Amino acid sequence: MVFLALTPVGLVEALRVRGDSADAVWCGSDVISQADYAALEDVNVSRLIYPLQGEPGDVLAGAIDTIEEHHPGETVWVERCA
């Protein structure tokens, strides 16, 4: 299973709820700074090089396509922002 966090709170929640530390978590560049990402000790978190929050649907779809390339056949859970 793969989680896509769209907000900093979503990233924290995804890291908390994933059932197995092998579950991957992805996020946009606007969710965690490069410095904080580099300091993460969790090796199964990936940070896209572009932001996602507030972007058009095609940007989110592209992020999901990227995730699917890296995790073929996996279910991708996407944070919903109200």
C-alpha positions, 0 to 999 in steps of 0.5 A: 500500500502507498500513501500520498500526503498532500499536507504536512498534517496528512504526512504525519497521519500517513506515517502514523496509520500505515500498517507496516513500515514497509508501506510507502509514503509519498508527498509533494515538495510543499509538505516537507522541506528538503532539509527536513526530508533529508533528516528523516530516518524513515527510508520509505518516504519519497518527496516529489520535486514539485508541490501538489496542494492547490494544483490542478487535477492533472498535476495530482494525476501525474504524481499518481502516475509516478507513484504507480511507476515505482509501485506497480499494482499497489493501492494508492491512498490519496489524502483528501483536502476539504 
